[in-house]
Amino acid sequence: MTSKKPRSSVARIKTGSFERRLSLTRAGLFAGSRMATHMATNWFGSKERREARHSKMLSSQAEFLVEELGKLKGSVVKIGQVMALYGEHFLPEEVTEALHTLEDQGTSLAWPSVQKVLERELGAERLAQLDVDAEPIGAASLGQVHRAVRKSDGLELVLKIQYPGVDEAVDSDLNAVAQILAMARLVSFGPEFKDWLEEVRTMMHREVDYALEARTTEHFRQMLEGDDRYVVPRVLEEYTTHHVIASTYESGWPVSSEKVAELSLERRSALGRAALELFFKELFEWGEIQTDPNFGNYRIRIAEDTDGDTDKIVLLDFGAVQSYSDEFLDPVRSMIKASYERDLERVIEGGIKLHFMSTDWPDDILKRFGEVCMSVLEPLAPANGEWPDYAVNEQGQYRWKQSDLPSRVARQAARSAISRYFRIPPKEFVFLNRKLIGVYTFIAVLRSEFNGEDLLRAYLYGESTDEETRPAG
């Protein structure tokens, strides 16, 4: 259901080589000397002009960095993407903006090299059981995906194949990226940044641990088994190794495709509700959350395509699933409940327990920050007159896309002078917040219109949802 685009290919992906490290070091030295010259000469003019020149220099440095990282591919690209997603509290705005432009290239590993990986990982006998399409259906920074058919029964499957040496290059690549950031004077290596960098390291090792991803995929499949709103591929253990994941091929359309956009509002809203409830299951029941908001990890299977009765969300990638302890999640859940109940004091208490608000802040700043946290729950609150007119349809349902909620919350936070006091939040909260934004954006792209209050109450108080109590027909 997705068209193939012609891809260029290379014979090998350079990972961890001397030339690779040398390239990054040279780039860092060049950027560092350029920044040093700028710092030595940027003493003249008004404060506004100096700040404008410094911002322009940061942008130039960041663009140069992205260009250099993009040349190297492999885990370096993934590291840059992760930093773009989760680095807003640690990196200058100019750097995160530039890193957001760092995309996976269309370049794939040539088939003879891929075939060698498969022969080494599966062995000639098992590989002979499969008819593998030499043309990849997807190529990213850490590996690529090929369709295949099992000859014995015609089962369609996909093989996610990791590029050779990528897993061994994670540490050296991350150290090199951190070094170039420091040499280019784009970041200060304080304790918070070092802690965050180690969390990125942990995330990257998890991303390249295909055995772990295979187990997690099966775990989620079993947890969602019987719920016809979701599809999770079945892992085929006999063709799965530390560098190859084999799973059933699950068809579907991209979330932003015209085919999905043509669905009725009722069906798009049902998909949006399913996405929201999946997040609630992760947060309130499982404590295991897929933290990568990339829409490439999802597809929509339209009922008519399979003669089914229900449109489904296909979940494709479980490499970024993180487990959270109740010690961390309980204050988060408490904050959500307090926000729903409009209990500002308890919201503030939760923020203090999570260490991104502080008792020594002025009362008005604590109050404003608490109000910003509460405003995030707007689509999940009781329908009321406080919703903007453009965020409500004629039936009183919340219009997720038209509401422009993320931008409004960001503006509210900026106006409240919170940034002067705001601490770097716990790394877990950074990933959880990114997940929430991803869920809201997913629902907005579907152009869903529904109120999420009944779903939230079901997980806060164990009440039945509107769908469960609605008469049949």
C-alpha positions in Angstrom: 0.0 0.0 0.0 3.0 2.2 -0.2 4.9 3.0 -3.3 8.6 2.2 -3.6 10.9 5.1 -4.4 14.2 4.5 -6.2 17.1 4.4 -3.8 20.8 4.9 -4.2 22.9 2.2 -2.5 26.4 1.9 -1.1 28.5 -1.2 -0.7 29.1 -0.6 3.0 28.3 1.7 5.9 31.4 3.1 7.5 31.1 2.6 11.3 33.7 3.3 14.0 36.5 3.7 11.5 39.5 5.8 12.0 38.5 8.0 9.1 35.1 8.5 10.7 36.5 9.7 14.0 39.0 11.9 12.2 36.3 13.5 10.1 34.3 14.5 13.2 37.4 15.7 15.0 38.4 17.9 12.0 34.9 19.3 11.9 34.9 20.1 15.6 38.3 21.8 15.4 37.2 24.0 12.5 33.9 24.9 14.2 35.7 25.6 17.5 38.2 27.9 15.9 35.4 29.7 14.1 33.5 30.2 17.3 36.6 31.4 19.2 37.1 34.1 16.5 33.5 35.1 16.9 33.7 35.3 20.7 36.9 37.4 20.5 35.4 39.9 18.1 31.8 40.1 19.2 32.3 42.9 21.8 31.0 45.9 19.9 27.6 47.3 19.3 24.4 47.2 21.4 23.4 44.2 23.5 20.7 43.4 21.0 23.1 43.4 18.1 25.6 41.3 20.0 22.9 38.7 20.8 21.6 38.7 17.2 25.1 38.1 15.9 25.7 35.3 18.5 22.4 33.6 17.6 23.3 33.8 13.9 26.7 32.3 14.7 25.0 29.5 16.7 22.8 28.7 13.7 25.7 28.7 11.4 27.6 26.3 13.7 24.6 24.0 14.0 24.0 23.9 10.3 27.7 23.0 9.7 27.4 20.3 12.4 24.3 18.8 10.8 26.0 18.8 7.4 29.0 16.9 8.8 26.9 14.4 10.7 24.7 13.7 7.6 27.8 12.6 5.6 28.6 9.8 8.1 25.2 8.0 8.3 25.0 5.1 10.7 24.3 5.7 14.4 25.6 9.3 14.2 22.4 10.2 12.3 20.2 8.5 14.9 22.1 10.2 17.7 21.5 13.5 16.1 17.8 12.8 15.7 17.4 11.7 19.3 19.2 14.9 20.4 16.8 16.9 18.3 13.7 15.3 19.9 14.9 15.3 23.5 17.6 18.0 23.7 15.4 21.1 24.0 16.3 21.5 27.7 20.0 20.9 27.2 21.0 22.4 23.8 20.6 25.9 22.4 17.4 26.4 20.3 19.5 27.0 17.2 21.1 23.6 17.6 17.9 21.6 18.1 16.3 23.4 15.1 19.2 22.4 12.9 19.2 18.8 14.2 15.5 18.5 13.3 16.6 18.8 9.7 18.9 15.7 10.1 16.9 13.1 8.3 17.5 9.5 7.3 19.0 9.4 3.8 17.4 7.4 1.0 20.7 5.6 0.6 20.5 1.9 1.4 23.1 -0.9 1.7 23.5 -2.7 -1.6 22.0 -6.2 -1.8 25.2 -8.2 -2.0 26.3 -6.7 1.4 22.8 -7.3 2.9 22.8 -10.9 1.6 26.2 -11.5 3.4 24.6 -10.2 6.7 21.7 -12.6 6.3 23.9 -15.5 5.4 26.0 -14.8 8.5 23.1 -14.3 10.8 20.6 -17.0 9.6 22.9 -19.5 8.0 22.5 -20.8 4.4 19.9 -23.4 5.3 17.4 -21.1 7.0 18.0 -18.3 4.5 17.2 -20.7 1.7 13.7 -21.1 3.2 12.9 -17.5 2.3 12.5 -15.6 -0.9 13.8 -12.2 0.0 13.1 -9.1 -2.1 16.5 -7.5 -2.9 14.9 -4.0 -3.0 14.4 -2.6 0.5 11.0 -1.1 1.4 12.7 1.1 4.0 16.2 2.4 4.8 17.1 4.3 7.9 20.2 5.2 9.9 20.6 1.9 11.7 19.4 -0.6 9.2 16.9 -1.4 6.5 13.8 -3.5 5.9 13.2 -6.1 3.2 10.0 -8.0 2.4 10.2 -11.8 2.1 8.0 -14.8 1.6 8.4 -18.1 3.3 8.5 -20.7 0.5 6.9 -23.5 2.5 3.5 -21.8 3.0 3.7 -18.4 1.3 3.7 -16.4 4.6 4.6 -12.8 4.0 7.1 -11.3 6.4 9.6 -8.5 6.7 13.2 -8.6 7.8 14.7 -5.7 9.7 18.4 -5.9 9.1 20.9 -4.0 11.1 23.9 -2.5 9.3 27.2 -4.3 10.1 29.1 -2.7 12.9 26.4 -0.2 13.9 25.9 -1.7 17.4 29.7 -1.6 18.1 30.0 2.1 17.0 27.3 3.5 19.3 29.7 4.5 22.1 32.4 6.0 19.9 29.9 7.8 17.7 28.1 9.3 20.7 31.4 10.4 22.3 32.4 11.9 19.0 29.2 13.9 18.6 29.5 15.1 22.2 33.1 16.1 21.5 32.1 18.1 18.4 29.4 19.9 20.3 31.9 20.9 22.9 34.6 21.9 20.4 32.1 24.0 18.5 31.1 25.6 21.9 27.5 24.6 21.4 27.0 23.1 24.8 28.5 23.2 28.3 29.2 19.8 29.9 27.4 20.3 33.2 26.2 17.4 35.4 22.7 17.6 33.9 24.0 17.4 30.3 26.3 14.5 31.2 23.4 12.6 32.8 21.2 13.2 29.8 24.0 12.1 27.5 24.2 8.8 29.3 20.5 8.4 28.9 20.9 8.9 25.2 23.6 6.3 25.3 21.3 3.9 27.0 18.5 4.6 24.4 20.9 4.0 21.5 22.1 0.7 22.9 18.4 -0.3 23.3 17.8 0.8 19.7 20.4 -1.6 18.4 19.5 -4.5 20.7 17.3 -6.4 18.2 16.9 -9.3 20.6 15.3 -7.0 23.1 13.2 -5.3 20.5 11.9 -8.7 19.4 10.9 -9.7 22.9 9.2 -6.3 23.5 7.3 -6.6 20.2 6.0 -10.0 21.3 5.2 -8.7 24.8 3.1 -5.8 23.4 1.4 -8.2 20.9 0.3 -10.4 23.7 -0.9 -7.5 25.8 -3.0 -6.2 22.9 -4.2 -9.6 21.7 -8.0 -9.6 21.4 -8.4 -5.9 20.9 -9.3 -5.5 17.3 -8.3 -1.8 17.2 -4.6 -2.6 17.1 -2.2 -4.8 15.1 1.2 -5.8 16.3 3.4 -8.0 14.0 4.2 -11.5 15.2 7.9 -12.2 15.6 9.2 -15.3 13.9 11.9 -16.5 16.2 13.5 -19.0 13.8 14.6 -16.1 11.6 15.4 -13.6 14.3 18.9 -12.9 15.7 20.8 -10.1 17.5 21.0 -8.2 14.2 17.9 -9.4 12.3 14.2 -9.2 13.3 11.8 -11.3 11.3 8.1 -10.5 11.7 4.8 -10.9 9.8 4.2 -8.3 7.2 1.3 -6.1 8.3 -0.2 -3.8 5.6 -1.4 -0.3 6.2 -1.4 3.3 5.0 0.7 6.1 6.4 -1.2 8.2 9.0 -0.9 11.3 6.8 -2.0 9.7 3.6 -4.9 10.9 1.5 -6.5 7.4 1.9 -6.7 7.9 5.6 -7.8 11.6 5.3 -10.8 10.4 3.1 -12.2 8.3 5.9 -15.4 9.7 7.6 -15.0 11.9 10.7 -16.5 9.2 12.8 -13.9 6.7 11.7 -11.0 9.1 12.0 -12.2 10.0 15.5 -12.4 6.3 16.5 -8.8 5.9 15.4 -7.9 9.0 17.5 -9.6 7.6 20.5 -7.8 4.3 20.0 -4.4 6.1 19.9 -5.3 8.0 23.1 -6.4 4.9 25.0 -3.2 3.1 24.0 -1.3 5.8 25.7 -3.4 5.5 28.8 -2.8 1.7 28.8 0.9 2.4 28.7 0.9 5.1 31.4 -1.7 3.8 33.9 -1.6 0.0 33.5 1.7 -1.2 31.9 4.3 1.3 32.9 5.9 0.6 29.5 5.8 3.4 27.0 6.8 3.7 23.3 8.7 7.0 23.5 9.5 7.5 19.8 6.8 9.8 18.3 7.9 9.1 14.7 4.9 8.5 12.5 6.9 6.0 10.6 6.3 3.6 13.5 2.5 3.5 12.7 0.2 2.6 9.9 -3.6 2.7 9.5 -5.2 -0.5 8.2 -8.5 0.4 6.6 -11.3 -2.1 7.1 -12.3 -2.3 3.4 -8.8 -3.3 2.4 -9.1 -6.6 4.4 -12.9 -7.1 4.4 -12.9 -6.3 8.1 -15.3 -4.3 10.3 -12.8 -2.1 12.2 -10.1 0.3 11.1 -6.9 -0.6 12.9 -3.7 1.1 14.1 -0.7 -1.0 13.1 2.2 -0.7 15.5 5.6 -1.4 13.8 8.6 -0.4 15.9 9.3 -1.2 19.6 12.9 -0.2 19.8 12.3 2.9 21.9 10.0 1.3 24.5 11.0 2.4 28.0 9.9 0.9 31.3 9.1 3.4 34.2 8.9 2.7 37.9 5.8 3.4 39.9 8.1 5.7 42.0 8.3 8.0 39.0 4.8 7.3 37.5 2.8 7.7 40.6 3.5 11.5 40.9 2.8 11.8 37.2 -0.5 10.1 37.5 -1.3 12.2 40.6 -0.5 15.4 38.7 -2.9 14.2 35.9 -5.6 13.5 38.4 -5.1 16.8 40.2 -5.1 18.7 36.9 -8.4 17.0 35.9 -9.9 17.9 39.3 -8.5 21.5 39.0 -6.6 21.1 42.2 -3.7 23.5 41.6 -2.0 22.8 44.9 -1.7 19.1 44.2 -0.4 19.8 40.7 2.3 21.9 42.2 3.1 19.2 44.8 3.5 16.7 41.9 5.9 19.0 40.1 8.0 19.4 43.2 8.1 15.6 43.7 9.3 15.2 40.1 12.0 17.8 40.8 11.2 20.2 38.0 9.5 22.7 40.3 11.0 23.9 43.5 9.6 25.1 46.9 11.9 28.2 46.7 10.2 29.5 43.6 7.9 32.6 44.1 4.3 31.6 44.7 3.1 33.3 41.5 5.6 31.4 39.4 4.6 28.1 41.0 0.9 29.0 40.3 1.6 29.9 36.7 3.6 26.8 36.1 0.9 24.7 37.6 -1.7 26.3 35.4 0.4 25.6 32.3 0.5 21.9 33.4 -3.2 21.9 33.8 -3.9 23.4 30.4 -2.3 20.4 28.8 -5.4 18.4 29.8 -7.7 20.7 27.9 -9.0 17.9 25.5 -9.5 15.6 28.4 -11.4 18.0 30.7 -15.2 18.3 30.9 -16.6 20.3 27.9 -16.9 23.9 29.1 -17.0 27.5 28.0 -13.3 27.9 28.6 -12.5 26.0 25.4 -11.8 28.4 22.4 -14.7 28.6 20.0 -12.5 27.2 17.2 -11.7 24.1 19.2 -15.3 22.9 19.5 -17.6 21.6 16.7 -21.4 21.9 16.6 -21.8 18.8 18.7 -19.6 20.1 21.4 -16.8 17.8 20.6 -13.1 18.8 20.8 -11.4 19.5 17.5 -7.9 18.3 18.1 -6.2 19.8 15.0 -8.0 23.2 15.0 -7.4 23.7 18.7 -3.7 24.4 18.2 -3.2 23.3 21.8 0.6 22.6 21.8 1.4 26.1 20.4 -1.0 27.8 22.8 0.6 26.0 25.8 4.1 27.0 24.6 3.0 30.6 24.3 1.4 30.5 27.7 4.6 29.1 29.2 6.7 31.8 27.4 4.6 34.6 28.7 4.7 33.4 32.3 8.5 34.0 32.8 8.8 30.4 33.9 12.0 30.0 31.9 14.0 32.1 34.4 13.2 29.5 37.1 12.6 26.3 35.1 14.9 23.5 36.0 15.9 20.7 33.7 13.3 18.1 34.4 14.1 14.5 35.1 15.1 12.7 31.9 12.1 10.3 32.3 9.7 13.3 32.2 11.4 14.6 29.1 10.7 11.4 27.2 7.1 11.1 28.6 6.3 14.7 27.6 7.6 14.0 24.1 5.3 11.0 24.0 2.3 13.0 25.0 3.0 15.6 22.3 3.4 12.8 19.8 0.0 11.3 20.8 -1.7 14.7 20.5 -0.1 15.3 17.2 -1.1 11.9 15.9 -4.7 12.6 16.8 -4.5 16.1 15.2 -3.1 14.7 12.0 -6.1 12.3 11.8 -8.3 15.4 12.3 -10.2 13.6 15.0 -13.0 15.3 16.9 -14.0 13.9 20.2 -13.9 14.6 23.9 -11.4 12.5 25.9 -12.8 13.0 29.3 -14.6 9.6 29.5 -11.4 7.8 28.5 -9.4 9.6 31.2 -12.0 9.0 33.9 -12.0 5.3 33.0 -8.3 5.1 34.0 -8.6 7.6 36.9 -11.7 6.2 38.5 -12.4 2.9 36.7 -15.6 4.2 35.1 -17.1 2.8 31.8 -16.4 4.8 28.7 -19.0 6.4 26.4 -18.3 3.7 23.9 -19.0 0.9 26.4 -22.2 2.4 27.6 -23.5 3.5 24.2 -26.5 1.4 23.0 -25.7 -0.9 20.0 -26.7 0.3 16.6 
